[in-house]
């Protein structure tokens, strides 16, 4: 066992990756998700949905921490955040 690979007996950290799905037909354009995103991942798009509102869109997925704040703050349940944890394999 190499001691520097497991500090304090813990596993190696995992990188959080995932996807953000936006159901544009559910969105009513309240922009709560855009205002409260701590990393500025979402912006209001120029396109219209079937209701005539501007749904959000993802600008840079690499900035996202996949904390699910946009999913939990959306009053219309129009955003779904899926997390995948990837183990780091550094030798």
C-alpha positions in Angstrom: 0.0 0.0 0.0 1.3 3.4 -0.9 0.4 5.9 1.8 0.3 8.9 -0.4 -2.5 7.5 -2.5 -5.0 7.2 0.4 -4.8 10.2 2.7 -6.3 9.5 6.0 -7.5 6.1 4.8 -10.0 7.6 2.3 -10.6 6.6 -1.3 -9.4 8.7 -4.2 -11.7 11.5 -5.1 -14.1 11.0 -7.9 -14.8 13.5 -10.7 -18.4 14.5 -11.0 -19.6 14.6 -14.5 -23.1 14.4 -16.0 -25.7 16.0 -18.2 -28.3 18.6 -18.0 -31.6 18.0 -19.8 -34.0 20.9 -20.4 -37.6 20.1 -21.3 -38.3 23.3 -23.2 -42.0 22.8 -23.6 -42.5 22.8 -19.8 -40.6 26.1 -19.3 -42.5 29.3 -18.7 -39.4 31.6 -18.9 -39.2 32.6 -15.2 -35.3 32.5 -15.4 -34.9 31.3 -11.8 -32.4 28.7 -13.0 -30.3 31.3 -14.8 -30.3 33.8 -11.9 -29.4 31.2 -9.2 -26.8 29.1 -11.0 -23.6 29.8 -9.0 -21.4 29.1 -12.0 -23.3 30.8 -14.8 -23.9 27.6 -16.8 -27.4 28.5 -18.0 -28.5 31.4 -20.2 -31.8 32.4 -21.7 -32.0 31.2 -25.4 -33.3 33.2 -28.3 -35.6 30.4 -29.4 -39.3 30.1 -28.4 -40.9 27.0 -27.0 -44.5 25.9 -27.8 -45.9 28.3 -25.2 -44.1 31.3 -26.5 -41.4 31.6 -23.8 -37.6 31.6 -24.0 -36.3 28.4 -22.3 -32.8 28.3 -20.9 -29.9 26.6 -22.6 -26.5 25.3 -21.4 -23.5 27.4 -22.4 -20.5 25.6 -20.9 -21.1 22.2 -19.4 -17.5 22.1 -18.1 -18.2 24.8 -15.6 -21.1 22.9 -14.1 -20.7 21.2 -10.7 -24.0 19.2 -11.1 -25.2 20.3 -7.7 -28.9 20.2 -8.9 -29.8 23.7 -7.8 -31.3 24.6 -11.1 -33.3 21.3 -11.0 -34.7 22.0 -7.5 -35.5 25.7 -8.0 -37.4 25.2 -11.3 -41.1 25.6 -10.5 -42.1 23.7 -13.6 -39.7 20.7 -13.3 -38.3 21.5 -16.7 -34.7 20.7 -15.8 -33.2 17.3 -15.0 -29.6 16.9 -13.8 -28.0 13.5 -14.1 -24.8 12.9 -12.2 -22.1 10.4 -13.1 -19.1 9.9 -10.8 -15.9 8.9 -12.6 -13.0 7.5 -10.6 -9.6 9.0 -11.2 -7.0 6.5 -12.2 -3.7 8.2 -11.7 -0.7 6.0 -11.1 
